[in-house]
Amino acid sequence: MVLDIKNGPVGALENKTGAVAAFPRPGSKKLFENNLVVVWDYTWTRDQATAMHFHDKDALVVYLKDGSVKSTTPDGKSDVTPRKVGMVAFNARARVHTETLVDGESRGIITEFK
């Protein structure tokens, strides 16, 4: 995948939520970082929720395994999103939630935009 970033960094949002930062997180591996992006390799663990966390950056995720991840917000609302190998998803910053793998396997390469 090739990303052409048209504008420079917009900067991370200040975390005023009290939740931990989305990355780094247990099980994540930083693959690359420069002045524009941070790239992570992350595998979700079945039935194990991440900590409630805050996404301070926009991110693009390329999924490497099939699986369904449940996202739960602080108010208890949740939704389950199936992901397939090769699927690409854009996740906007300013989100607070937990993530739980509920079906299959899920691994992604996450590119956070600085």
Order of alpha helices (4+ residues) and beta strands (2+ residues): beta-beta-beta-beta-beta-beta-beta-beta-beta-beta
